[in-house]
Amino acid sequence: MRRWLSGKSASACKKKLSTIPSPLAWERIGFLREMPEISRFFGIVIGMFWEADVRHHGPHFHVRYQEYKASFGLEPIELLAGSLPTRQRRFVEAWAELHHDELKKDWVMLMNDENPDPIKPLE
């Protein structure tokens, strides 16, 4: 998070975070019950969804691990909201770096009202 915040004003940071659904909103929309699951590894579940009536500023994906929930952006790969234990966060970041092109392709598919393709888990 420190990397993302460096050099940005507080209002710019708040504006960016306000466009990402909060972990509480995920429960309201049924996180992973309605969200297509694109990968699962080491107890971490990755999902991606698009809501036509909600403004999204950039491609991102959602992560759930035990009681933790987080959103990660794709451009660049960074934690946008929520939290994960350090080890699981590093797993997710490594997985996202390895599958960056596939994640971007899945985002485009969602924008075209198509289901995203599954992505290989981290091994």
N, C-alpha and C positions, 0 to 999 in steps of 0.2 A: 504494500500500500504506500509506503514511503516513496518509492520510485515514482508512482503515479502522481502523488501529491506535489512532488518537488517542482518548483517553478510555476505552479498554478495558484490563482487566487482562491480564497475560501469560497467565494460565490460561484466560481467556475466549477469547483469540485462538487459543491452541493447541487448545482444544476445537473451535472452529469449523473450523479447518484440518484437524483429524483426521477430519472427516466427508467431506471431498472426496477422491476418488481421486487418489493421487499420480501424477506423470508415469511413474514406474516401473510402477505398477499398470496404466497404460494399455497398455503394451507387453504385459503379461501377458494382458489381456483383448482384445487385438487392436484397438487404437485405429484407428478409421475403416475397418477391415476389416469389423467387425460393427456399428459405430456409424453410424446414419443421418446422411448428410451433408446439412446444410440450406442451406449456402451456400459459395461459393468466390469469392474476389476477390484480386487482386494477390499471388497465391501463398499466400494464407491460406485454410485449410480450416476450416470451422466444423461441428461435429457435436454431436449431443445424443442421450443414451441414458438409459434407466432400467433399473436392475437390481432386480428384485423382492426379492431376498434381501439387498440392501445398504441401509442406512439413509441417506437423504438428508434434510438439514434444510431445503433450499430449492431453488428452481429455479436451474439453472445450465447453462452450455454449455461445450464444450471447443473449444480452438483449437490448430491445428498450423500452424507456419510453419518450413520447412526443418528444422533440428534442434531447434527450440523447441516447447514444449508448455505450455499454460496452461488454467486453468479460470476462468470469469467467472461471478459471481452476477448474478441479475436484479433483486434487491430489496435494495439498489440495485445498479446495474451497477458491478461492481468486480472487480479481479483477486483471486482467492481462492487460487490455487496456481500454481506454475510461473513461467515468465517469457517475455517477448517483447521484441524490440528496441523502443525507444521509438516509432518511426514506426508500426510494425505494431500496437502496443498502442493507439495513438491511432486508427488506422483501425478496429480492432475495437470500441473504445468508441463511436466515432461511429456505426458501423453498428448496434450494439446499441441506442443511443438512438433511432435512426430507426425501428427495427423492434421496439421493446420489446413492443408489443401482440401482434405475431405470434410473438415468442419465448415469451411467456407462454401463448399459445394452443397452440403446439407442445408445451410442457411438459405442459399438461393432456391433450393427445392421447396423449402417452407414458404418462401415469399411467393412461389408459384402455386401454392395450395397443394403441394405434393408431400407425401410422407418422407422424412429423411431416411437415408440408408444407414444401416448399422455400421459401426466402426470397430475395428479390432481392438480388443482390450490391451492394456499394458501387461507385458509378461515378464 
